[in-house]
Amino acid sequence: MADTRLVSVGSSYGESNYHLQFTPKFRQDPFVDAEVKDMCRRSFEETCAALGITMVACEFGPDHVHVFVANCKNYTVPVMVQRLKGASSRRIRLELWDRVKDKLWGDSFWSGGYFYRSIGSTTSDAVEFYSARRKPHD
């Protein structure tokens, strides 16, 4: 598992880790397509790198994705979600729209809402345990 220990940033010291879950518009199942899933994962990795946060885990169901991010002190949850969903949606719509357009209506990929939960150090172990043993829906 990636490093989720306490970090020092300037005069601040702490930890800021989140479990995020996103669902596609109308809860369709675009992630049964391995190429869509891979592009979405790559987009999340690139966005996290650009933000300077760590993507610890990314797991897909056919109709949702769980993302565990760590060391994100400089961003609010809504800003992180907007960046992750926005970049991945844009990329999927530009490069793989023919693969998902029959599952969605209009030009939106993600639903407007999301789930988030702050994850503390004790729970990080539980998330690692869950992620390592979870069987993806491939």
SULNOR-V123295 format. One line per field, one symbol per residue. ss: DSSP state (A for helix, B for strand, O for the rest). psi: psi as a letter, one per 20 degrees, with the letter a starting at -180 (. if undefined). burial: 1 if it has 9 or more other ideal C-beta (glycine too) atoms within 8 Angstrom, else 0. Layout:
# SULNOR-V123295
ss = ???
psi = ???
burial = ???
This chain:
# SULNOR-V123295
ss = OOOOOOBBBOOBBBOOBBBBBBOBAAAOOAAAOAAAAAAAAAAAAAAAAAAOOBBBBBBBBOOBBBBBBBOOOOOOAAAAAAAAAAAAAAAAAAAOAAAAOOOOOOOOOBOOOOBBBBBOAAAAAAAAAAAAAOOOOO
psi = qrpkrpqpocjqpaqnqqpqpqqqpjlrlijiohhgggggggggggggghikrpogqopprhkrpppoqqllhjqrghgggggggggggggghghkhhiihiiqqajqgqrhrrqqppprhghhghgggghhipoqm.
burial = 000100100000001111111111100101101001101110111111001011111111101111111111101010011011101110111001101100110000111001010010100100110010000000
